[in-house]
Amino acid sequence: MAFQKAIRGTALVGGGALATVLGLSHFAQYRRKQANLASVQAVDCFNIQLKELPSRETQLTSLQSNTEFDILVIGGGATGAGCALDAVTRGLRTALVERDDFSSGTSSRSTKLIHGGVRYLQKAIVNLDYEQYRMVKDALHERANLLEIAPHLSHALPIMLPIYKWWQLPYYWIGIKLYDLVAGANCLKSSYVLSKSRALEHFPMLQKDKLVGAIVYYDGQHNDARMNLAIALTAARYGAAIANYVEVKNLLKRKDPVSGKLQVCGARCMDMLTGCEFEVRAKCVINATGPFTDTLRKMDNQCTENICQPSAGVHIVMPGYYSPENMGLLDPATSDGRVIFFLPWEKMTIAGTTDSPTDITPHPIPSEEDINFILNEVRNYLSCDVEVRRGDVLAAWSGIRPLVTDPSSKDTQSISRNHVVDTSDSGLITIAGGKWTTYRAMAEDTIDVAVKNHNFKVGPSRTANLFLQGGKEWSPTMYIRLVQDYGLENEVAQHLASTYGDKAFEVAKIASVTGKRWPIVGIRLVSEFPYIEAEVKYGIKEYACTAVDIISRRTRLAFLNVQAAEEALPKIVDLMAKELNWCEERKKEELECATRFLYYEMGYKSRSEQLTDCSEISLQPSDIERYKKRFHMFDKEQKGFITIIDVQRVLESIDIQMDENTLHEILNEVDLNKNGLVELHEFLQLMSAVQKGMVSGSRLAILMKTAEENLGSRSSIPVDRSCGGL
């Protein structure tokens, strides 16, 4: 009863004020959408998409030709790719170069949300900050557009905001309703309030003590790296010359005949894979390098001041059972004032983010401190029945937000949450700041400046409502045709449809025959994920050049489970070697490079450090005796260590067959001093870490427990060994 009264009172207080802006907002959104639809029809008539994506070699040839481009974009993240797409669809001759892979930086390391920013709207209202309000409103418009142009890569996601104090209910309800109303006609679905019992039905693992109820609102979610790639590939299909692994060594300049000043007219570039250097000439050069904005600005002018204020955001991935399949969670006020999202993603659970100053590096590393901060915040919101274990962190990464100060602002210390477009004295246009969701609007503003500066005779932006690659012919039931026509597993078919859209049939056509009754085609890279071998071959057509490109951006395996990614690496390298004619030395380099990437950038180092040769053994004496008995079942000769032969002998005695390579991998996970043996103290360190939740899913621990139970079942089982887990 009290709950219903609170809702009625809140509605009366806030309803009238909110309704006054609703009509105008909807009308403005309607007019804008009609104009955008007209421009999309125009681009379909003006530009013709290429049926076949040009190869990387063809793109490099185009870049090295003597043609002077209208636009040269430096940077292949979301903003850079967006600039290239905006420019080429206006009819401008466009080139793009990226030092690493498309989306290799911040654009692949986001929270995976397409959102306006609930917290930014709160700040806008509290601080009466019109800039923040405008950013939220624009972002909500772009959110709707992105969900429309890439429906295969994005979807609406309900996010729950749990309420633990009665007074918070009207406060947050008004805020969330304002969020809906600012979106206007672009509101995905109306937010609503849940009672305590209903909230627990939707999110059963939620902390129930003192829970009052919950508010559910909607934002968008996407596959960020694949979205970035779709933007870049769409630009290529419209005729842009784009190439990854091309580094800008220096900017080219020539004297302007009118002003007499030196003006940027292109860049000297180097193909990072061959070492070949060449020049790309362009009337206009755009700096869209994200966190590396100042590096390129100083290449233009050494005396220019830095405008980028880098901030690191760490995310972790945990098993899917930590969250409902179709409901996220928002912690609006963490212990240190940050905001934490806890979201289902790719059948796993993603949690983040942090916000701390950092140095600019192409290889950011997630810190153990940040990982534990996120875990502690997650524990605060989950039921005590759910043990949040450090060992359940399957992957972790750090992304660098390129926050900026506006160089044209009098207050140069004020960080802008919106984007900044700046033109240097030499004509270099820099686009910086902003957020993933607003990439298209940022690109539009940037090309508008380029058009104005160089008097290009083209029309306005045509990218609103313009389908990205894979989106136009996609439908929610498309995966059924993949199952019926090609004999793919249902899970694999769904994955291909949601990753490649209407291009999924091209992947299915090159899928290998399994030799089984079912599925007919589609050999998986690893058993627990729906990625198949054909995606490696297709990824090369999408400009993948390294094994890291495949495990992190063509597939998302590295972001979902680093151990699974490491397991798939040899097969991926072999497949790429066959397609790209790699020698044995190159294959070895690729394996080492990808392993290093997983170890440092994807959290494998932090995960592996939970069990080291210095790990403390904190077990009860009874547990130590129990685990010693288990160990000695394998170490029959009392050597003090076990080998692959010892494990094989015990497994054979209980009719379990396992190949030697797999056994070697299993023992290597626990072999801390890397002497090829698992010693007693190493095994006790493992079991101690398992008990504390620092390590989970240890194959050796589970294997030895299974063997012990099977051997014990042949005789009477003592009471003290009939349960107790690992």
N, C-alpha and C positions, 0 to 999 in steps of 0.2 A: 504494500500500500504506500509506504513511504517512498519507495522507488518510483512509483507512478506519479506521486505528487511532485517529486523533484523534477521529473521530466516535463510535467505540465507547466510548472512554474518557470522552468528554463525556457520553454517554447514561447510563453507569453512575453518574457523579458526580451528575448532576442529576435523573435519572429518578425515584428514590425520593422525593426531597423534593417534586417537582412532583405526583406521583400522589396524595399525601396529601390535597390540597385539591380534587382533581377531582370526586369524588363529591358532596361538599357543595355545590360551586358549581353543578353541573348540576341538582341537586335544587331549589335555591333559584330558579334561572332557570325551571325547569319550573313551579313553583307560581306565580311572578309572571306568566308568560305565560298560564296558565289564567285568572287573575283579570282580566287585560287583555282577553282574548277575550270574557269575560262582559260587561265594560263596553262594548265595541264593539257587541255585540248590543243592549244597552240604549239606546245613543245612536241607533242606527238606528230603534228603535221610538219614541223620544222626539222626535227632531228630523227634520224633512222638508226635504231640500235643494230649493232653488229650481231649476226647469228652466232658466230664463233668468237670466243675471247682470244685476242691476239696473244701469242706466246711472249714470254719475257724477252727473248732474243729480238722479236719483232719490235717490241716497245723500246728496247735499247737502240735499235737501228733508227727508229723515229726520233729519239732524243738526240742522237749523234748527227742527224742530218743537218744541212745548212739552213733549214727553215727557221725563221724567227717566230717564236711563239708570242701570242698576245699575253699569256699569263704563265708564269712558272711558280708553282706552289712548292715550298720546301717544308716537308713534314707530312707523314702519312697516317696520322691519328684521325680521330673523328672529324675534327675541325678542318684539317688539311684536305682530307678526302671530300668533305662537304664543299669546300671552296672549289676544288677541281670539278665536282659535279655541277655546281651552280654556274661556273664559268663556261663549261663546255656546252651545257644546255641552253645558254644564251647565244651560242654560235661563236664563241671565242676559241681560238686555237690554244689548247691548254696542255701543259706538262706538269707532272708531279714527280718529285724524287723523295725517297725516304732512306735514311741511313741504315736502319735496321729493317724489320718486317712491318707491314701494315698492322697497326694496333699493338705494337710490341711494348709500348709504354703505358701511360696512365689509362688510355682508352680500353685496355683489356683488364684493368685491375680495379674496376669500380664496384659499387654495391649492387650492380645489375638492376638498378631501379630507373625508370623513366618517370620523373616526378617534378612537381613544382617546388617542393620543399616546405613541409608543414612548419618547420622551425623558422624558416626565413619569413613566412607570413606572420608568425608570432612576433618576431623582431620588428617587422615593418609596422605592425599595429602598436606595439609597446613604445617604440622609438619614433613613431610618426615618420618613418623613413620611406619616402616615395620611391626611391631607387630600388629598395628591396621589394616593395609591392609590385613594381613594374616587372622586375625580374621573375617573380612568382607567376604573375599573370601571363607573361610571354612564355614561360616554361610550361604552363598548363595547356596553352594553345599548341605548343610544339609537341607536348606529350600525346595529344589526340592525333596530331598529324603523323607522328612516328608509328603509333599503333595501327594507323590506316595504311601506310605505305609499305610496311614490313610486317604483315599479320602473321607470317610464319615464324618470325623471330621474336615476337613480342605478344604480350597478353595483359589483360587487367588482373590485378592481384588484390584481394581483400587483405587489409592489414589491421590487426587488432591493437587497440590501446587499452590495456587493462587499468581499471580504476580501483584504488585501494583506500580512498578517502572520499566521503560524501560530497565535500565542498568542491572536489575536482571535477565532479560530473558535469555541472553546468558550465564550468570554466572551459573544459576541453570540448564539450558539445558545441558551444558557441564558436570556438576556434575552428573545429572541423567543419561545421556548417558554412562558415565563412570561406573555407578552402573550397567547398563545393560551389559556392556562389561566385567566387572569383573565377572559377573555371567556366561558369556560364553554360553555354550550349555544349562545351567540351567536357562537362562533368561525365566521368565514365559510368558511375552508378552512385545513387544517393547513399550517403553514410547513414548508419542506424545505431541504435543503442541495444545492448544485450543485458539481460539480467545475469546474475551470478551463475545460475544453473545452466543457462543457455551458453554463456561464455565458456564454461567448462566442457560442454558438449562439443563445441567447435575446437577447443584447444585443451584437451584433457590433461596435458602435462603441465598446465599452468599452476602457479602457486595459489592455493585456494584460501589460505588463512587471510582474513581481513579483506578479501576480495568483495567489492561492492557490485561491480558489473563491468561492462566494457563498451567501448565505442569502436565500431568498425568503419573504416573508410577505404576508398579504392585509389590505388596508383598503378602505374604500369611497371612491368618487368621485362627484361630482354636478355638475349645472349650478346653481351657487349662486343666481344672480339669479332664474332660473326657479323654483327650489325655494321661495325666499322668496315669489315671486308666487303660487305654487300654494297656499301656506299662507294668504295673505291672501284669495285668491279663494274658497277653501274656506270661510273664515269668513263671507264675504259670502253665499255660497250657503246657509249655515245661518241667515242672518238678521242678521248684524252689519252695522251702518251704517259703512262705511269710506270714506275719501276721501284721496287724495293731494293735494299742493299746497295744504294747509290748515295755516296757521301758528298756533301758540298765541301770542297777544299778552300775555296775563296770566292768572293763575289766579283763579277766583272763590272767595270764602270767605263763610261765614255763621257766626253764633255758635251754638254747640251749647247747646241749652236746659238740658242736665243739667250739663255741666262749665263752661259759660260761656266756653270757649275758641273761637277762630276755627278752623273746619274747612274744608278744601278741598271744594268742592261742584261743580266744573266748570271750564270754561275759556272765555275770550273768544277767538274764532278769526277768522282772515281767510282767505278764498279768495284765494290768490296770483294766480289767473288773472283775476279780476274786481275784486278789491279790496273785495268785500263782506264786512262784519264781522257776526258773529253769536255767540250764546252757546250752549254745549253744557253742559247741566247733568247731573251724575251723582253718585250716592251715594259712589262711590269713583273716584279718579283714579290711574292708574298711569304712572309715568315709565319708559319703555323707550327712551330716546333714545341709547343707546350712548355714543360719545365726548362727547356733549353733555349727559350726565347732570348735571353740576354746574351747567350753565346753567339748567336747569329747577329744580334744588334751590334755587338762589339766587333764582329767581323766587318760590319759596315762602317762603324765609327768607334775607335778604341776609347774615346773620351765620353761616350754615352753612359748615363747612370743606369744601374740595375733597376728593373721594375718588378721582377718576379720574386715573390715571397713563398718559397716552397714549403708545403706542409705534407707530412706523411700520413697516410690512412691505411691501417692494417686490417685485413679481414681473415677469418678462419673458416674452414669448411668441416662440418661434422656429419655423422651418419644421418640419413633421412628420418630416422625414428625420433629425432629430437624435436621435430615440428610436424604439424599436420601437413598433408600433401598440398592443400590449397588455401592456406591461411598463414600470413606473416604476423610478426609481433613488433611493436615499436615501444622502446623504453625512452620516454621523452626527457627524462632527467636522471642521468646516471650519477654515481657517487661524486664525480668531478665536474658535473654540469654538461657532459656531452650527450649525444643522442646515439643510441644503439639500435640497429635493426637486426631482426632474427627471422630469416626468410627461407622458405623452401625454394630450391633452385636445382634444376637438372636431377631431381630425385634425391638430392642431398640437402643439407641445411647450411646456409651461409650466415655468419654473424659478423657484424662490424658497424661502425668503423671507429678508429682512433683519429686524433687530430693533434699532431705535434710537429714543431719545426724540424727541418731536416736539411742535410746537404743535398745538392743536386747530383744525381748519379744515374747512369743508364741501367744500373743493376741494384735496385733497392732491396734490402733484406729485412724481413719481418723480425722484430726483436721478441725475445722471450717475455720481456716485461709487458709488451702490448698484447701478446697472446693471452697471458694470464689475466690481464685487466678485462679482456672481453669475456673470458671464461667465468670470472667472478661476477660480472654483471649478468651473465646468462643464469648463473646459479640463483641470483636474487629473484628471478622471475619464474623459475621452474619449480615444480613440486619437489619436496624432499624425497619422494619415491624415486625420482630420476637422479641418478648419480652422474654428475657432470665430470667426466674424467679427462685429464690432460692427454691421455693416450688415445682419445677419440678424435683428436684434431688430425684430420686426414691430409690437409693441405693448408698453407698459410701464405699470404703475400702482402707486399706493401706497394701502394701506389702513391705517386707524388702529385699533389694538387698544385697546379700553377697559378696560385692566387697572385693578383697584380695590383700595383698602384698605378693610377692614371698619370702618365707623364705630362699631360696637359693640365692637370689639376694643380691649383695653388697649394693644397695640402697634400704633399707627396707622400706623407706617412700613412694616409688613409687607404686601407686595402679595399679594393672594389670587388664585391661579390658578383657584379655583372661583368660582361666582357668589355675589352678596350680595343679599339682600332686606331692605330697611330701610323702616321706617315713621316719618315725621317727626311732630313734635308736632301738626301740623295735619292729619295723616292721609294725606299724600301717600306713596304706596308707590313705592319705587324698586327696580328690578331692574337690576343692573349686573354686569359681568364675565362669566365663563363663556366658552364657545366655541360655534361654529356647531352642532357636533354635538349639543350638549345643550340646544338651544333649547326643546325640548318639556318636558323636565324642569324647566328654569328657569321656563317659563310655568306649569307645574303648581304649583310651589312658590309662585309669586307669587299666583296665584288662590286657593290655599289660605289665604294670609295675608289676602287681601281678604275671603274668605268668613268667616274667623274674626273679623276686625275689625268687620265690618258685620252679622254674624249672618245671612247669606243662607241661606235654607232650600233648599239644593241638595246634591246628592251629590258624590262624588269625581270626579276628572278622568276624561274619557272619550276622550282623544285617542290613547292608546296603541293601535296597530293600526288606527287610523281612517284610511282611504284619503284621500289628498289628491286634489284635482281632477286628473282624467286618469288616475289609477292603477288604478281598480277594474276596468275592462274591458280594460285594456291587455294585450297579449301580445307575445312576441318576434317573432312572425311577422305582426303586424298590418299592417306596412308593405306586405306582399304584396297585401292587399285594396285598399290605396290605389293601388297600381300598376294592378291589374286593373280596379278599378271606376271610376277617374278618369283613368287615362292619365298619371300622374305619372312623372317619372324615378325610377329606383330610389334614387339618392342623396337626392333631395328627399323621397321617401316615407319613407325611413329617418329622415331628419332630423325630419320632421313627427311621426312616431310617437314618437321619443325626446324631443321637446320638449313636445308637447301631449297625449301619451297617447291616451286614447279620445276626446278633443276634436279630434284631427287631422282627422277627417272633416268637422267644421265649417269648418276652414280650406280643405280641398280643395274643398268645395262652392262657395266664393266665388273660387276660383282662376281667373285669366284664361286664355282660350284663346290658345295660342301661334301658331296659324296654320300650324304645321308638321305633318309626318306624325307625328313623335314628338319630344318628348312632346306630348301633346294639350293639356294644361293645365299651368300653373305657370311663369310668366315670372320668371326670376331677377332679383334686384336687382343682383348683380354675377356675372360668369361663373364665378369660381372657388369660390364658396360656394353652398350649397344653399338660401339664404334666398330666398323668392319674394315677389312684390308682395302677394299675398293676406294675408301675415303683417302687413303694415302696417295693412290694414283691420281684421284681427282684433285686432291690438294695441290699437287704439282702443277696442274692446269690453272689453279688459282694462285699461282706464283709462290708456292711454298718452296723454299730453297734449302732448308735445313730440317733436321729432326725436331729441333725445338719449335719450329713453325708448326709442325704437325701436332705435337703433343699439347701445345698450349693455345694455338689460335685457329687451326683448321678443325681439330677436335679440341675438347676442353679437358682432356684427361688429366693433365698436370694440375689443373685448378680443382679437380674433384678428388683425386687420390694419388699422391706422389709415388706410393709403392706400386700401384697398378701401372702408372706411367713408366716407371723404371722397368717393370716386368715386360711391357710392350715394346720397349726401345729396340732390342735386337731385331725383332721382326720388322719394325718400322724402318730401321736403317737398311736392312736387306732389301725391302721393297723399293725404297728410294734409290738404292745403289743400282738395282736392275733398271729402273726407269732413267736414271741420270748418268749411268756408266761410271759410277764411283769406283776407284781402286780400293784395295784393302787398307791402305794408309788413310784415305779419306773416310772410310767407314769407321776406323778406329777413332779418328778425330771427332767425328760426329757423335759417337757414343760418349766420349769423354766430355765434350762440350755440353751435351744434353744432360748427362749425369750431374755435372757441375751446376747447371741451371736449376735442376730439381733440388740439389743439396742446399744451395744458398738462397735462391730467389723464391722457391715454392715451399719452404719450411721444412724440408727433409732434415736439414742440419739441426734445427730446434727439436724436431721429433726424435732424431737419433740420439741427441744429447740427453734424453730422458733416461737412457741406459748407457752408462759409460763404465770404464774400469775403476772409476772413483765413486761409483754410486754406492750409497749407504745401504747396508742390509739391516732393515728394521723389521724383523720377524720375531714372533713369540717362540720360545724354545720348542714348544710342541709342533709349531709349524715347520721349524727347521728340521726336526727329526722326520716329520712326514715327507718333506721334500727331499731329504737325503735318501729315504727309502725308495722314493720314486726314481731318483737319479741312479741308484745302485741297481735297479731293475735293468738298466741299460749298460751300466758299467759293472759287468759281472766279475771282471778280474780285479776290481778295486784299484784301478789305475789312478783314479782321481780326475779322469776326464773321459769324454765319450767322442767317438768318431762317427763318420758316415756308416762304416761297417757295423758298428754297435747298433745304430738306429735301424739299419736295414734288417739285421738279424731279428730284432724284436718285432718289427712290423711284419716280417714274413711269418713269424710264429702265430700271428693273429690274422693271417690272410689279407694283409694290406700291401698292395704293390705301389711303389713310387720310384720314379726314375732318379738316377744319381744326380743329375743337374739340379732337380728340384730340391733334393735333400741337401745339396751343397748350399743352395740359396737359403734354406731354412736355418741351417747351422750358422751360416755367415752372419745372419741377423743378430745372433747372440754371442758370437765369437769376438769379444771386445778387444783382445790383444792381437787378433788376426794371425794366430798361429795354426789355424786349421783344425783346432780342437775346441770343444766346449768343456771348460773345467768346472769343478763343483762350485767354486765361489761365483763364477759367471752365471751359473744356473740359479743360485740363491739370490743374486742381484736381480736377475730377471723376475723371479717370483715375488720378490719384495716390491719391485716397481709395478707389477701387475696388481698386487694387493692394494697399493696406494693409488691406483688409477692412472699412474704416469705412463703406463704402456698398456695397450689393449690389442686384441687380435693377434697375439704372438703365436705363430704357427707351431713353433717348437713346444711351447707350454701346452697348447691344446692337444698336440699330437701325443705328448708324453702322458697327459692325463687320460686320453682315450685309451692308450696302450695299457696303462695301469688298470683302468676299469675293466677292459676286456680280459686281461690276464687274471684279474681278481674274481671275475664272474665264473671262472672254472672251478673255484673253490668257495668256501664260505666267506662272505664279505664282513670284516669287522665293523662294528657299529661306528667307530670313529672315522671310518673311511667311506661311509655310505653317502655322504653329501659334503657340502662345504666349498664347492666350486674349485677354482684353481688354487 
